[in-house]
Amino acid sequence: GKGLPLVEKVIDQGIGALCAEAVGGMKELNDATVEYCKTRKQFGVPIGKFQVLQHRMVDMFMSYEQSVSMTYMVNMKMDESDVERTKAASGAKVQIGKAGRFVGQQAVQLHGGMGMTDELNVGHYFKRLTMMDTLFGNVDHHLKRFTNAA
C-alpha cells in the first residue's frame, strides 16, 4: 500500500535524469547536422545554404530547446506535490519522446545514406533516443498518466 507512491517518485526522478541524457543526445545530433550541412556540397554549394534544409535545422533546434526547458522544469518539480511532480514528469516525457524521435529522424535524413552507418554517431544517438522513448513508458502512456493525474 505505501510503497507505490515511493516507487512512482523514484520513476519520476529517473525520468528527470533520462530527459537530461536525451537533451544531450539531441544537442549532439543538432551540432553534427549543422556541421555536416556546412561542409557537404551539392551543385557546388554547401547544402546548408538551401532554405528548406535551414528550416528543417531550425525545427530541430526548436524541438531541442523546448526539451531543455521541459528538462529543467521536471527536475525543479521533484519536491512538489505528487500531482505536480507526476504532471511534470509525464509532460516532460511526452516532449522528450516526440522531440527525440523528430530530431533523430531529421538528423538521419539530412545526413543522407551516411546517417545510419557505424562510422557516424548520428545513427547511434538516434537509436538511443528511440530506446529512451519507451523507457519508463512511451508517449501514449504518459499522455494518459498526465490526464489522470488530476
Secondary structure, 3 states (H helix, E strand, C coil): CCHHHHHHHHHHHHHHHHHHHHHHHHHHHHHHHHHHHHHCEECCEEHHHCHHHHHHHHHHHHHHHHHHHHHHHHHHCCCCCHHHHHHHHHHHHHHHHHHHHHHHHHHHHHCHHHHHCCCCCHHHHHHHHHHHHHCCCCHHHHHHHHHHCC
